[in-house]
Amino acid sequence: RCCTKDSLVFVDELGRGTSPRDGTSIAAAVMEAMAKSGMSGVFATHLHEIFDLPLQGSDRIRNKQIAIDECEHGMRSST
């Protein structure tokens, strides 16, 4: 409730421990509130169904995926 367009917010696994339907509803409401406030954020979730919803403010929401792999020289990421 104190975030502004200048805020950067990180959300990790919101809704974990709930049913998929409840978790998706909670996560969608938070994403919509974040988009409405104009803030920037990173939202990590296992609830991939959220991107199938008609979210309000979806013109501000982008779906990006990052994969982390172990390799011979340590960790590497790919987008």
mmCIF file of the N, C-alpha and C atoms, coordinates in Angstrom:
data_MODEL
# 
_entry.id   MODEL 
# 
loop_
_atom_site.group_PDB 
_atom_site.id 
_atom_site.type_symbol 
_atom_site.label_atom_id 
_atom_site.label_alt_id 
_atom_site.label_comp_id 
_atom_site.label_asym_id 
_atom_site.label_entity_id 
_atom_site.label_seq_id 
_atom_site.pdbx_PDB_ins_code 
_atom_site.Cartn_x 
_atom_site.Cartn_y 
_atom_site.Cartn_z 
_atom_site.occupancy 
_atom_site.B_iso_or_equiv 
_atom_site.pdbx_formal_charge 
_atom_site.auth_seq_id 
_atom_site.auth_comp_id 
_atom_site.auth_asym_id 
_atom_site.auth_atom_id 
_atom_site.pdbx_PDB_model_num 
ATOM 1   N N  . ARG A 1 1  ? 0.806  -1.199  0.000   1.00 0.00 ? 1  ARG A N  1 
ATOM 2   C CA . ARG A 1 1  ? 0.000  0.000   0.000   1.00 0.00 ? 1  ARG A CA 1 
ATOM 3   C C  . ARG A 1 1  ? 0.848  1.261   0.000   1.00 0.00 ? 1  ARG A C  1 
ATOM 4   N N  . CYS A 1 2  ? 2.142  1.117   0.219   1.00 0.00 ? 2  CYS A N  1 
ATOM 5   C CA . CYS A 1 2  ? 3.026  2.279   0.224   1.00 0.00 ? 2  CYS A CA 1 
ATOM 6   C C  . CYS A 1 2  ? 3.906  2.344   -1.011  1.00 0.00 ? 2  CYS A C  1 
ATOM 7   N N  . CYS A 1 3  ? 3.637  1.512   -1.993  1.00 0.00 ? 3  CYS A N  1 
ATOM 8   C CA . CYS A 1 3  ? 4.467  1.475   -3.189  1.00 0.00 ? 3  CYS A CA 1 
ATOM 9   C C  . CYS A 1 3  ? 4.012  2.532   -4.183  1.00 0.00 ? 3  CYS A C  1 
ATOM 10  N N  . THR A 1 4  ? 4.968  3.038   -4.937  1.00 0.00 ? 4  THR A N  1 
ATOM 11  C CA . THR A 1 4  ? 4.692  4.053   -5.950  1.00 0.00 ? 4  THR A CA 1 
ATOM 12  C C  . THR A 1 4  ? 5.302  3.607   -7.278  1.00 0.00 ? 4  THR A C  1 
ATOM 13  N N  . LYS A 1 5  ? 5.190  4.456   -8.269  1.00 0.00 ? 5  LYS A N  1 
ATOM 14  C CA . LYS A 1 5  ? 5.777  4.150   -9.579  1.00 0.00 ? 5  LYS A CA 1 
ATOM 15  C C  . LYS A 1 5  ? 7.302  4.072   -9.504  1.00 0.00 ? 5  LYS A C  1 
ATOM 16  N N  . ASP A 1 6  ? 7.885  4.562   -8.426  1.00 0.00 ? 6  ASP A N  1 
ATOM 17  C CA . ASP A 1 6  ? 9.338  4.510   -8.246  1.00 0.00 ? 6  ASP A CA 1 
ATOM 18  C C  . ASP A 1 6  ? 9.798  3.272   -7.477  1.00 0.00 ? 6  ASP A C  1 
ATOM 19  N N  . SER A 1 7  ? 8.867  2.423   -7.089  1.00 0.00 ? 7  SER A N  1 
ATOM 20  C CA . SER A 1 7  ? 9.194  1.233   -6.292  1.00 0.00 ? 7  SER A CA 1 
ATOM 21  C C  . SER A 1 7  ? 9.616  0.065   -7.184  1.00 0.00 ? 7  SER A C  1 
ATOM 22  N N  . LEU A 1 8  ? 10.488 -0.762  -6.639  1.00 0.00 ? 8  LEU A N  1 
ATOM 23  C CA . LEU A 1 8  ? 10.875 -2.027  -7.262  1.00 0.00 ? 8  LEU A CA 1 
ATOM 24  C C  . LEU A 1 8  ? 10.564 -3.115  -6.246  1.00 0.00 ? 8  LEU A C  1 
ATOM 25  N N  . VAL A 1 9  ? 9.699  -4.049  -6.619  1.00 0.00 ? 9  VAL A N  1 
ATOM 26  C CA . VAL A 1 9  ? 9.206  -5.062  -5.695  1.00 0.00 ? 9  VAL A CA 1 
ATOM 27  C C  . VAL A 1 9  ? 9.553  -6.452  -6.221  1.00 0.00 ? 9  VAL A C  1 
ATOM 28  N N  . PHE A 1 10 ? 10.006 -7.318  -5.324  1.00 0.00 ? 10 PHE A N  1 
ATOM 29  C CA . PHE A 1 10 ? 10.280 -8.713  -5.648  1.00 0.00 ? 10 PHE A CA 1 
ATOM 30  C C  . PHE A 1 10 ? 9.283  -9.577  -4.894  1.00 0.00 ? 10 PHE A C  1 
ATOM 31  N N  . VAL A 1 11 ? 8.590  -10.456 -5.608  1.00 0.00 ? 11 VAL A N  1 
ATOM 32  C CA . VAL A 1 11 ? 7.620  -11.372 -5.005  1.00 0.00 ? 11 VAL A CA 1 
ATOM 33  C C  . VAL A 1 11 ? 8.032  -12.785 -5.393  1.00 0.00 ? 11 VAL A C  1 
ATOM 34  N N  . ASP A 1 12 ? 8.179  -13.652 -4.395  1.00 0.00 ? 12 ASP A N  1 
ATOM 35  C CA . ASP A 1 12 ? 8.634  -15.020 -4.654  1.00 0.00 ? 12 ASP A CA 1 
ATOM 36  C C  . ASP A 1 12 ? 7.620  -16.017 -4.130  1.00 0.00 ? 12 ASP A C  1 
ATOM 37  N N  . GLU A 1 13 ? 7.038  -16.798 -5.043  1.00 0.00 ? 13 GLU A N  1 
ATOM 38  C CA . GLU A 1 13 ? 6.134  -17.897 -4.706  1.00 0.00 ? 13 GLU A CA 1 
ATOM 39  C C  . GLU A 1 13 ? 4.952  -17.497 -3.831  1.00 0.00 ? 13 GLU A C  1 
ATOM 40  N N  . LEU A 1 14 ? 4.333  -16.389 -4.140  1.00 0.00 ? 14 LEU A N  1 
ATOM 41  C CA . LEU A 1 14 ? 3.121  -15.974 -3.442  1.00 0.00 ? 14 LEU A CA 1 
ATOM 42  C C  . LEU A 1 14 ? 2.027  -17.001 -3.702  1.00 0.00 ? 14 LEU A C  1 
ATOM 43  N N  . GLY A 1 15 ? 1.342  -17.411 -2.672  1.00 0.00 ? 15 GLY A N  1 
ATOM 44  C CA . GLY A 1 15 ? 0.279  -18.391 -2.815  1.00 0.00 ? 15 GLY A CA 1 
ATOM 45  C C  . GLY A 1 15 ? 0.734  -19.821 -2.613  1.00 0.00 ? 15 GLY A C  1 
ATOM 46  N N  . ARG A 1 16 ? 2.007  -20.010 -2.340  1.00 0.00 ? 16 ARG A N  1 
ATOM 47  C CA . ARG A 1 16 ? 2.509  -21.368 -2.107  1.00 0.00 ? 16 ARG A CA 1 
ATOM 48  C C  . ARG A 1 16 ? 1.861  -21.927 -0.844  1.00 0.00 ? 16 ARG A C  1 
ATOM 49  N N  . GLY A 1 17 ? 1.491  -23.186 -0.895  1.00 0.00 ? 17 GLY A N  1 
ATOM 50  C CA . GLY A 1 17 ? 0.837  -23.815 0.241   1.00 0.00 ? 17 GLY A CA 1 
ATOM 51  C C  . GLY A 1 17 ? -0.679 -23.717 0.178   1.00 0.00 ? 17 GLY A C  1 
ATOM 52  N N  . THR A 1 18 ? -1.195 -23.071 -0.846  1.00 0.00 ? 18 THR A N  1 
ATOM 53  C CA . THR A 1 18 ? -2.637 -22.991 -1.050  1.00 0.00 ? 18 THR A CA 1 
ATOM 54  C C  . THR A 1 18 ? -3.002 -23.898 -2.218  1.00 0.00 ? 18 THR A C  1 
ATOM 55  N N  . SER A 1 19 ? -4.279 -24.036 -2.467  1.00 0.00 ? 19 SER A N  1 
ATOM 56  C CA . SER A 1 19 ? -4.690 -24.786 -3.650  1.00 0.00 ? 19 SER A CA 1 
ATOM 57  C C  . SER A 1 19 ? -4.273 -23.990 -4.886  1.00 0.00 ? 19 SER A C  1 
ATOM 58  N N  . PRO A 1 20 ? -4.065 -24.649 -6.029  1.00 0.00 ? 20 PRO A N  1 
ATOM 59  C CA . PRO A 1 20 ? -3.688 -23.912 -7.238  1.00 0.00 ? 20 PRO A CA 1 
ATOM 60  C C  . PRO A 1 20 ? -4.678 -22.802 -7.588  1.00 0.00 ? 20 PRO A C  1 
ATOM 61  N N  . ARG A 1 21 ? -5.960 -23.068 -7.412  1.00 0.00 ? 21 ARG A N  1 
ATOM 62  C CA . ARG A 1 21 ? -6.967 -22.054 -7.731  1.00 0.00 ? 21 ARG A CA 1 
ATOM 63  C C  . ARG A 1 21 ? -6.863 -20.845 -6.805  1.00 0.00 ? 21 ARG A C  1 
ATOM 64  N N  . ASP A 1 22 ? -6.748 -21.102 -5.489  1.00 0.00 ? 22 ASP A N  1 
ATOM 65  C CA . ASP A 1 22 ? -6.618 -19.995 -4.532  1.00 0.00 ? 22 ASP A CA 1 
ATOM 66  C C  . ASP A 1 22 ? -5.313 -19.238 -4.735  1.00 0.00 ? 22 ASP A C  1 
ATOM 67  N N  . GLY A 1 23 ? -4.216 -19.979 -4.925  1.00 0.00 ? 23 GLY A N  1 
ATOM 68  C CA . GLY A 1 23 ? -2.923 -19.335 -5.136  1.00 0.00 ? 23 GLY A CA 1 
ATOM 69  C C  . GLY A 1 23 ? -2.907 -18.464 -6.378  1.00 0.00 ? 23 GLY A C  1 
ATOM 70  N N  . THR A 1 24 ? -3.521 -18.946 -7.451  1.00 0.00 ? 24 THR A N  1 
ATOM 71  C CA . THR A 1 24 ? -3.594 -18.168 -8.688  1.00 0.00 ? 24 THR A CA 1 
ATOM 72  C C  . THR A 1 24 ? -4.420 -16.908 -8.484  1.00 0.00 ? 24 THR A C  1 
ATOM 73  N N  . SER A 1 25 ? -5.512 -17.010 -7.751  1.00 0.00 ? 25 SER A N  1 
ATOM 74  C CA . SER A 1 25 ? -6.359 -15.840 -7.474  1.00 0.00 ? 25 SER A CA 1 
ATOM 75  C C  . SER A 1 25 ? -5.614 -14.792 -6.663  1.00 0.00 ? 25 SER A C  1 
ATOM 76  N N  . ILE A 1 26 ? -4.902 -15.248 -5.626  1.00 0.00 ? 26 ILE A N  1 
ATOM 77  C CA . ILE A 1 26 ? -4.127 -14.324 -4.787  1.00 0.00 ? 26 ILE A CA 1 
ATOM 78  C C  . ILE A 1 26 ? -3.036 -13.655 -5.615  1.00 0.00 ? 26 ILE A C  1 
ATOM 79  N N  . ALA A 1 27 ? -2.290 -14.452 -6.368  1.00 0.00 ? 27 ALA A N  1 
ATOM 80  C CA . ALA A 1 27 ? -1.196 -13.928 -7.183  1.00 0.00 ? 27 ALA A CA 1 
ATOM 81  C C  . ALA A 1 27 ? -1.708 -12.946 -8.235  1.00 0.00 ? 27 ALA A C  1 
ATOM 82  N N  . ALA A 1 28 ? -2.840 -13.263 -8.864  1.00 0.00 ? 28 ALA A N  1 
ATOM 83  C CA . ALA A 1 28 ? -3.410 -12.370 -9.878  1.00 0.00 ? 28 ALA A CA 1 
ATOM 84  C C  . ALA A 1 28 ? -3.801 -11.030 -9.267  1.00 0.00 ? 28 ALA A C  1 
ATOM 85  N N  . ALA A 1 29 ? -4.399 -11.063 -8.085  1.00 0.00 ? 29 ALA A N  1 
ATOM 86  C CA . ALA A 1 29 ? -4.803 -9.816  -7.422  1.00 0.00 ? 29 ALA A CA 1 
ATOM 87  C C  . ALA A 1 29 ? -3.590 -8.950  -7.090  1.00 0.00 ? 29 ALA A C  1 
ATOM 88  N N  . VAL A 1 30 ? -2.514 -9.584  -6.637  1.00 0.00 ? 30 VAL A N  1 
ATOM 89  C CA . VAL A 1 30 ? -1.297 -8.833  -6.316  1.00 0.00 ? 30 VAL A CA 1 
ATOM 90  C C  . VAL A 1 30 ? -0.671 -8.264  -7.589  1.00 0.00 ? 30 VAL A C  1 
ATOM 91  N N  . MET A 1 31 ? -0.606 -9.064  -8.649  1.00 0.00 ? 31 MET A N  1 
ATOM 92  C CA . MET A 1 31 ? -0.049 -8.561  -9.910  1.00 0.00 ? 31 MET A CA 1 
ATOM 93  C C  . MET A 1 31 ? -0.852 -7.387  -10.451 1.00 0.00 ? 31 MET A C  1 
ATOM 94  N N  . GLU A 1 32 ? -2.176 -7.465  -10.370 1.00 0.00 ? 32 GLU A N  1 
ATOM 95  C CA . GLU A 1 32 ? -3.023 -6.367  -10.834 1.00 0.00 ? 32 GLU A CA 1 
ATOM 96  C C  . GLU A 1 32 ? -2.779 -5.111  -10.006 1.00 0.00 ? 32 GLU A C  1 
ATOM 97  N N  . ALA A 1 33 ? -2.644 -5.253  -8.686  1.00 0.00 ? 33 ALA A N  1 
ATOM 98  C CA . ALA A 1 33 ? -2.378 -4.100  -7.824  1.00 0.00 ? 33 ALA A CA 1 
ATOM 99  C C  . ALA A 1 33 ? -1.017 -3.484  -8.144  1.00 0.00 ? 33 ALA A C  1 
ATOM 100 N N  . MET A 1 34 ? -0.025 -4.333  -8.398  1.00 0.00 ? 34 MET A N  1 
ATOM 101 C CA . MET A 1 34 ? 1.299  -3.830  -8.762  1.00 0.00 ? 34 MET A CA 1 
ATOM 102 C C  . MET A 1 34 ? 1.234  -3.057  -10.073 1.00 0.00 ? 34 MET A C  1 
ATOM 103 N N  . ALA A 1 35 ? 0.535  -3.599  -11.067 1.00 0.00 ? 35 ALA A N  1 
ATOM 104 C CA . ALA A 1 35 ? 0.412  -2.928  -12.368 1.00 0.00 ? 35 ALA A CA 1 
ATOM 105 C C  . ALA A 1 35 ? -0.344 -1.609  -12.229 1.00 0.00 ? 35 ALA A C  1 
ATOM 106 N N  . LYS A 1 36 ? -1.393 -1.602  -11.427 1.00 0.00 ? 36 LYS A N  1 
ATOM 107 C CA . LYS A 1 36 ? -2.196 -0.393  -11.241 1.00 0.00 ? 36 LYS A CA 1 
ATOM 108 C C  . LYS A 1 36 ? -1.381 0.732   -10.610 1.00 0.00 ? 36 LYS A C  1 
ATOM 109 N N  . SER A 1 37 ? -0.504 0.383   -9.679  1.00 0.00 ? 37 SER A N  1 
ATOM 110 C CA . SER A 1 37 ? 0.295  1.419   -9.006  1.00 0.00 ? 37 SER A CA 1 
ATOM 111 C C  . SER A 1 37 ? 1.422  1.928   -9.892  1.00 0.00 ? 37 SER A C  1 
ATOM 112 N N  . GLY A 1 38 ? 1.728  1.200   -10.966 1.00 0.00 ? 38 GLY A N  1 
ATOM 113 C CA . GLY A 1 38 ? 2.790  1.629   -11.874 1.00 0.00 ? 38 GLY A CA 1 
ATOM 114 C C  . GLY A 1 38 ? 4.176  1.194   -11.454 1.00 0.00 ? 38 GLY A C  1 
ATOM 115 N N  . MET A 1 39 ? 4.270  0.427   -10.376 1.00 0.00 ? 39 MET A N  1 
ATOM 116 C CA . MET A 1 39 ? 5.581  -0.005  -9.899  1.00 0.00 ? 39 MET A CA 1 
ATOM 117 C C  . MET A 1 39 ? 6.184  -1.046  -10.827 1.00 0.00 ? 39 MET A C  1 
ATOM 118 N N  . SER A 1 40 ? 7.474  -1.247  -10.678 1.00 0.00 ? 40 SER A N  1 
ATOM 119 C CA . SER A 1 40 ? 8.178  -2.305  -11.392 1.00 0.00 ? 40 SER A CA 1 
ATOM 120 C C  . SER A 1 40 ? 8.402  -3.449  -10.424 1.00 0.00 ? 40 SER A C  1 
ATOM 121 N N  . GLY A 1 41 ? 8.463  -4.658  -10.956 1.00 0.00 ? 41 GLY A N  1 
ATOM 122 C CA . GLY A 1 41 ? 8.671  -5.779  -10.060 1.00 0.00 ? 41 GLY A CA 1 
ATOM 123 C C  . GLY A 1 41 ? 9.061  -7.045  -10.767 1.00 0.00 ? 41 GLY A C  1 
ATOM 124 N N  . VAL A 1 42 ? 9.501  -7.992  -9.973  1.00 0.00 ? 42 VAL A N  1 
ATOM 125 C CA . VAL A 1 42 ? 9.817  -9.337  -10.425 1.00 0.00 ? 42 VAL A CA 1 
ATOM 126 C C  . VAL A 1 42 ? 8.928  -10.263 -9.615  1.00 0.00 ? 42 VAL A C  1 
ATOM 127 N N  . PHE A 1 43 ? 8.214  -11.118 -10.306 1.00 0.00 ? 43 PHE A N  1 
ATOM 128 C CA . PHE A 1 43 ? 7.224  -11.990 -9.689  1.00 0.00 ? 43 PHE A CA 1 
ATOM 129 C C  . PHE A 1 43 ? 7.578  -13.422 -10.049 1.00 0.00 ? 43 PHE A C  1 
ATOM 130 N N  . ALA A 1 44 ? 8.128  -14.169 -9.094  1.00 0.00 ? 44 ALA A N  1 
ATOM 131 C CA . ALA A 1 44 ? 8.505  -15.571 -9.342  1.00 0.00 ? 44 ALA A CA 1 
ATOM 132 C C  . ALA A 1 44 ? 7.371  -16.465 -8.862  1.00 0.00 ? 44 ALA A C  1 
ATOM 133 N N  . THR A 1 45 ? 6.916  -17.358 -9.733  1.00 0.00 ? 45 THR A N  1 
ATOM 134 C CA . THR A 1 45 ? 5.797  -18.228 -9.364  1.00 0.00 ? 45 THR A CA 1 
ATOM 135 C C  . THR A 1 45 ? 5.843  -19.545 -10.115 1.00 0.00 ? 45 THR A C  1 
ATOM 136 N N  . HIS A 1 46 ? 5.256  -20.566 -9.501  1.00 0.00 ? 46 HIS A N  1 
ATOM 137 C CA . HIS A 1 46 ? 5.062  -21.851 -10.170 1.00 0.00 ? 46 HIS A CA 1 
ATOM 138 C C  . HIS A 1 46 ? 3.648  -21.924 -10.746 1.00 0.00 ? 46 HIS A C  1 
ATOM 139 N N  . LEU A 1 47 ? 2.856  -20.888 -10.541 1.00 0.00 ? 47 LEU A N  1 
ATOM 140 C CA . LEU A 1 47 ? 1.457  -20.848 -10.979 1.00 0.00 ? 47 LEU A CA 1 
ATOM 141 C C  . LEU A 1 47 ? 1.377  -20.281 -12.399 1.00 0.00 ? 47 LEU A C  1 
ATOM 142 N N  . HIS A 1 48 ? 1.783  -21.072 -13.374 1.00 0.00 ? 48 HIS A N  1 
ATOM 143 C CA . HIS A 1 48 ? 1.851  -20.593 -14.754 1.00 0.00 ? 48 HIS A CA 1 
ATOM 144 C C  . HIS A 1 48 ? 0.481  -20.277 -15.346 1.00 0.00 ? 48 HIS A C  1 
ATOM 145 N N  . GLU A 1 49 ? -0.581 -20.783 -14.734 1.00 0.00 ? 49 GLU A N  1 
ATOM 146 C CA . GLU A 1 49 ? -1.935 -20.506 -15.218 1.00 0.00 ? 49 GLU A CA 1 
ATOM 147 C C  . GLU A 1 49 ? -2.290 -19.029 -15.094 1.00 0.00 ? 49 GLU A C  1 
ATOM 148 N N  . ILE A 1 50 ? -1.554 -18.316 -14.279 1.00 0.00 ? 50 ILE A N  1 
ATOM 149 C CA . ILE A 1 50 ? -1.857 -16.897 -14.055 1.00 0.00 ? 50 ILE A CA 1 
ATOM 150 C C  . ILE A 1 50 ? -1.778 -16.099 -15.359 1.00 0.00 ? 50 ILE A C  1 
ATOM 151 N N  . PHE A 1 51 ? -0.928 -16.524 -16.281 1.00 0.00 ? 51 PHE A N  1 
ATOM 152 C CA . PHE A 1 51 ? -0.764 -15.773 -17.525 1.00 0.00 ? 51 PHE A CA 1 
ATOM 153 C C  . PHE A 1 51 ? -1.856 -16.054 -18.537 1.00 0.00 ? 51 PHE A C  1 
ATOM 154 N N  . ASP A 1 52 ? -2.728 -16.996 -18.221 1.00 0.00 ? 52 ASP A N  1 
ATOM 155 C CA . ASP A 1 52 ? -3.890 -17.269 -19.072 1.00 0.00 ? 52 ASP A CA 1 
ATOM 156 C C  . ASP A 1 52 ? -5.091 -16.420 -18.673 1.00 0.00 ? 52 ASP A C  1 
ATOM 157 N N  . LEU A 1 53 ? -4.983 -15.707 -17.548 1.00 0.00 ? 53 LEU A N  1 
ATOM 158 C CA . LEU A 1 53 ? -6.096 -14.889 -17.055 1.00 0.00 ? 53 LEU A CA 1 
ATOM 159 C C  . LEU A 1 53 ? -6.127 -13.531 -17.747 1.00 0.00 ? 53 LEU A C  1 
ATOM 160 N N  . PRO A 1 54 ? -7.315 -12.940 -17.890 1.00 0.00 ? 54 PRO A N  1 
ATOM 161 C CA . PRO A 1 54 ? -7.411 -11.581 -18.448 1.00 0.00 ? 54 PRO A CA 1 
ATOM 162 C C  . PRO A 1 54 ? -7.127 -10.548 -17.355 1.00 0.00 ? 54 PRO A C  1 
ATOM 163 N N  . LEU A 1 55 ? -5.861 -10.353 -17.031 1.00 0.00 ? 55 LEU A N  1 
ATOM 164 C CA . LEU A 1 55 ? -5.476 -9.471  -15.929 1.00 0.00 ? 55 LEU A CA 1 
ATOM 165 C C  . LEU A 1 55 ? -5.689 -8.002  -16.283 1.00 0.00 ? 55 LEU A C  1 
ATOM 166 N N  . GLN A 1 56 ? -6.188 -7.252  -15.296 1.00 0.00 ? 56 GLN A N  1 
ATOM 167 C CA . GLN A 1 56 ? -6.304 -5.805  -15.457 1.00 0.00 ? 56 GLN A CA 1 
ATOM 168 C C  . GLN A 1 56 ? -4.903 -5.212  -15.413 1.00 0.00 ? 56 GLN A C  1 
ATOM 169 N N  . GLY A 1 57 ? -4.605 -4.295  -16.300 1.00 0.00 ? 57 GLY A N  1 
ATOM 170 C CA . GLY A 1 57 ? -3.275 -3.695  -16.358 1.00 0.00 ? 57 GLY A CA 1 
ATOM 171 C C  . GLY A 1 57 ? -2.278 -4.587  -17.066 1.00 0.00 ? 57 GLY A C  1 
ATOM 172 N N  . SER A 1 58 ? -2.771 -5.552  -17.843 1.00 0.00 ? 58 SER A N  1 
ATOM 173 C CA . SER A 1 58 ? -1.877 -6.520  -18.469 1.00 0.00 ? 58 SER A CA 1 
ATOM 174 C C  . SER A 1 58 ? -0.936 -5.896  -19.498 1.00 0.00 ? 58 SER A C  1 
ATOM 175 N N  . ASP A 1 59 ? -1.193 -4.667  -19.913 1.00 0.00 ? 59 ASP A N  1 
ATOM 176 C CA . ASP A 1 59 ? -0.263 -4.003  -20.826 1.00 0.00 ? 59 ASP A CA 1 
ATOM 177 C C  . ASP A 1 59 ? 1.061  -3.688  -20.128 1.00 0.00 ? 59 ASP A C  1 
ATOM 178 N N  . ARG A 1 60 ? 1.071  -3.738  -18.798 1.00 0.00 ? 60 ARG A N  1 
ATOM 179 C CA . ARG A 1 60 ? 2.298  -3.504  -18.017 1.00 0.00 ? 60 ARG A CA 1 
ATOM 180 C C  . ARG A 1 60 ? 2.945  -4.803  -17.551 1.00 0.00 ? 60 ARG A C  1 
ATOM 181 N N  . ILE A 1 61 ? 2.285  -5.941  -17.770 1.00 0.00 ? 61 ILE A N  1 
ATOM 182 C CA . ILE A 1 61 ? 2.775  -7.222  -17.267 1.00 0.00 ? 61 ILE A CA 1 
ATOM 183 C C  . ILE A 1 61 ? 3.430  -7.997  -18.401 1.00 0.00 ? 61 ILE A C  1 
ATOM 184 N N  . ARG A 1 62 ? 4.657  -8.450  -18.166 1.00 0.00 ? 62 ARG A N  1 
ATOM 185 C CA . ARG A 1 62 ? 5.401  -9.217  -19.166 1.00 0.00 ? 62 ARG A CA 1 
ATOM 186 C C  . ARG A 1 62 ? 5.761  -10.575 -18.570 1.00 0.00 ? 62 ARG A C  1 
ATOM 187 N N  . ASN A 1 63 ? 5.627  -11.617 -19.353 1.00 0.00 ? 63 ASN A N  1 
ATOM 188 C CA . ASN A 1 63 ? 5.978  -12.960 -18.928 1.00 0.00 ? 63 ASN A CA 1 
ATOM 189 C C  . ASN A 1 63 ? 7.376  -13.281 -19.425 1.00 0.00 ? 63 ASN A C  1 
ATOM 190 N N  . LYS A 1 64 ? 8.299  -13.431 -18.516 1.00 0.00 ? 64 LYS A N  1 
ATOM 191 C CA . LYS A 1 64 ? 9.679  -13.795 -18.843 1.00 0.00 ? 64 LYS A CA 1 
ATOM 192 C C  . LYS A 1 64 ? 10.044 -15.029 -18.045 1.00 0.00 ? 64 LYS A C  1 
ATOM 193 N N  . GLN A 1 65 ? 10.851 -15.885 -18.620 1.00 0.00 ? 65 GLN A N  1 
ATOM 194 C CA . GLN A 1 65 ? 11.292 -17.087 -17.926 1.00 0.00 ? 65 GLN A CA 1 
ATOM 195 C C  . GLN A 1 65 ? 12.810 -17.114 -17.869 1.00 0.00 ? 65 GLN A C  1 
ATOM 196 N N  . ILE A 1 66 ? 13.322 -17.584 -16.751 1.00 0.00 ? 66 ILE A N  1 
ATOM 197 C CA . ILE A 1 66 ? 14.761 -17.737 -16.574 1.00 0.00 ? 66 ILE A CA 1 
ATOM 198 C C  . ILE A 1 66 ? 15.012 -19.171 -16.137 1.00 0.00 ? 66 ILE A C  1 
ATOM 199 N N  . ALA A 1 67 ? 15.959 -19.827 -16.783 1.00 0.00 ? 67 ALA A N  1 
ATOM 200 C CA . ALA A 1 67 ? 16.345 -21.180 -16.405 1.00 0.00 ? 67 ALA A CA 1 
ATOM 201 C C  . ALA A 1 67 ? 17.774 -21.145 -15.879 1.00 0.00 ? 67 ALA A C  1 
ATOM 202 N N  . ILE A 1 68 ? 18.011 -21.851 -14.799 1.00 0.00 ? 68 ILE A N  1 
ATOM 203 C CA . ILE A 1 68 ? 19.347 -21.949 -14.214 1.00 0.00 ? 68 ILE A CA 1 
ATOM 204 C C  . ILE A 1 68 ? 19.820 -23.385 -14.397 1.00 0.00 ? 68 ILE A C  1 
ATOM 205 N N  . ASP A 1 69 ? 20.988 -23.547 -14.982 1.00 0.00 ? 69 ASP A N  1 
ATOM 206 C CA . ASP A 1 69 ? 21.563 -24.868 -15.208 1.00 0.00 ? 69 ASP A CA 1 
ATOM 207 C C  . ASP A 1 69 ? 22.942 -24.950 -14.559 1.00 0.00 ? 69 ASP A C  1 
ATOM 208 N N  . GLU A 1 70 ? 23.257 -26.118 -14.044 1.00 0.00 ? 70 GLU A N  1 
ATOM 209 C CA . GLU A 1 70 ? 24.613 -26.352 -13.567 1.00 0.00 ? 70 GLU A CA 1 
ATOM 210 C C  . GLU A 1 70 ? 25.451 -26.795 -14.745 1.00 0.00 ? 70 GLU A C  1 
ATOM 211 N N  . CYS A 1 71 ? 26.658 -26.297 -14.796 1.00 0.00 ? 71 CYS A N  1 
ATOM 212 C CA . CYS A 1 71 ? 27.568 -26.718 -15.854 1.00 0.00 ? 71 CYS A CA 1 
ATOM 213 C C  . CYS A 1 71 ? 28.941 -26.960 -15.225 1.00 0.00 ? 71 CYS A C  1 
ATOM 214 N N  . GLU A 1 72 ? 29.858 -27.349 -16.018 1.00 0.00 ? 72 GLU A N  1 
ATOM 215 C CA . GLU A 1 72 ? 31.201 -27.693 -15.562 1.00 0.00 ? 72 GLU A CA 1 
ATOM 216 C C  . GLU A 1 72 ? 31.864 -26.556 -14.787 1.00 0.00 ? 72 GLU A C  1 
ATOM 217 N N  . HIS A 1 73 ? 31.570 -25.320 -15.133 1.00 0.00 ? 73 HIS A N  1 
ATOM 218 C CA . HIS A 1 73 ? 32.233 -24.159 -14.535 1.00 0.00 ? 73 HIS A CA 1 
ATOM 219 C C  . HIS A 1 73 ? 31.338 -23.439 -13.521 1.00 0.00 ? 73 HIS A C  1 
ATOM 220 N N  . GLY A 1 74 ? 30.287 -24.097 -13.038 1.00 0.00 ? 74 GLY A N  1 
ATOM 221 C CA . GLY A 1 74 ? 29.400 -23.464 -12.067 1.00 0.00 ? 74 GLY A CA 1 
ATOM 222 C C  . GLY A 1 74 ? 27.980 -23.354 -12.618 1.00 0.00 ? 74 GLY A C  1 
ATOM 223 N N  . MET A 1 75 ? 27.331 -22.285 -12.293 1.00 0.00 ? 75 MET A N  1 
ATOM 224 C CA . MET A 1 75 ? 25.952 -22.074 -12.706 1.00 0.00 ? 75 MET A CA 1 
ATOM 225 C C  . MET A 1 75 ? 25.907 -21.129 -13.907 1.00 0.00 ? 75 MET A C  1 
ATOM 226 N N  . ARG A 1 76 ? 24.874 -21.298 -14.720 1.00 0.00 ? 76 ARG A N  1 
ATOM 227 C CA . ARG A 1 76 ? 24.648 -20.368 -15.826 1.00 0.00 ? 76 ARG A CA 1 
ATOM 228 C C  . ARG A 1 76 ? 23.160 -20.173 -15.956 1.00 0.00 ? 76 ARG A C  1 
ATOM 229 N N  . SER A 1 77 ? 22.758 -19.042 -16.469 1.00 0.00 ? 77 SER A N  1 
ATOM 230 C CA . SER A 1 77 ? 21.338 -18.777 -16.653 1.00 0.00 ? 77 SER A CA 1 
ATOM 231 C C  . SER A 1 77 ? 21.068 -18.533 -18.123 1.00 0.00 ? 77 SER A C  1 
ATOM 232 N N  . SER A 1 78 ? 19.824 -18.794 -18.491 1.00 0.00 ? 78 SER A N  1 
ATOM 233 C CA . SER A 1 78 ? 19.392 -18.512 -19.855 1.00 0.00 ? 78 SER A CA 1 
ATOM 234 C C  . SER A 1 78 ? 18.004 -17.904 -19.774 1.00 0.00 ? 78 SER A C  1 
ATOM 235 N N  . THR A 1 79 ? 17.692 -17.009 -20.691 1.00 0.00 ? 79 THR A N  1 
ATOM 236 C CA . THR A 1 79 ? 16.379 -16.355 -20.688 1.00 0.00 ? 79 THR A CA 1 
ATOM 237 C C  . THR A 1 79 ? 15.624 -16.689 -21.945 1.00 0.00 ? 79 THR A C  1 
# 
